[in-house]
Amino acid sequence: MISCYKSHQSFLLGILFTCSLAGIGFLFTFIPLFSQIGPLTAAITLAVLYRHFFGFPAKLREGIQFSAKKLLKTAIVLFGLQLNINVILSEGLTLLLRDSIVIVFSIGVMMIFAKSLKADHSLSLLLGIGTGVCGASAIAAVSPILKVKEEDTALSAGIISLIGTVFAISYVVLRPFLPVDAENYGMWAGLSLHEVAHVVLAGEPSGQEGLGMALLGKLGRVFLLVPVCLILMAAMKRNQQTKAKHAIPFPWFLGGFLLMSMVGSFLFNSYIPVSHEVLESISFLTSYILTMAMAGLGLNVSLRDVRNRALKPIAAVVITSLLLSIFTFFIV
């Protein structure tokens, strides 16, 4: 009985530890110098530094792993509420075609540069998907399908969040000097920037019209997260069949993502009126749970093991992001 009590205590303390790291990450957003990097990047960085200087808290392992695995999938399910399928369908195939081109371009270019630089394949693929689809959320969604190491998930999520922030700030600085109107600028930001937060950061200075177009362009890429996951599942299944291994089960969290998307798009909009404040609270909860999950993953990252692996993928994703910005500027 005492052993069971200690086990439960360790489990809860592990969750509380990742919750604390996430909370500190959110507090960092109130500091002027750190406000732009976002809570997710701050929490991952804190977790990695904690592991580096103090070691992995083995006694809290169960709770930390729960945050890293279960809460990660829960956050992806809740993230579906932020996808309004009605908006995507109303814009038709033109938007989805451009978003599909962006995803193929990002992953393709990333893997070409990764191969030429002899960069780590796992990190490069995650970074390519994050660049093309929706940043850390996409990385979190595909990681269980690709069966990558937890440290690779955390590291690539941190990298994509940080680089996306740098690009978003660069867009804001360049905005007054660009020969485009607010709507085209917004669509450019939506098609090329990494995460929803980055798109909002870059799109806000262009006014409501520009921000609306930015979010529209980004929503199409979020919508395509589902077919991207299905394609990856098919590829993994084919690869495993070749190697005579077991088939890959359908990830339940992807079904939950679709269900929440339909709930948010049809049920809330048509039958159950939900206030803006409630939706904002759900969005904050989703971000907080995802940040807790990333903190848990960050605690699995050993800087000594990955620092040599990360440099080349970082170089590849910076080049890819730059080329994506140039490419999308001419297709909006």
Beta strands, then each sheet from edge to edge (+ up, - down):
end
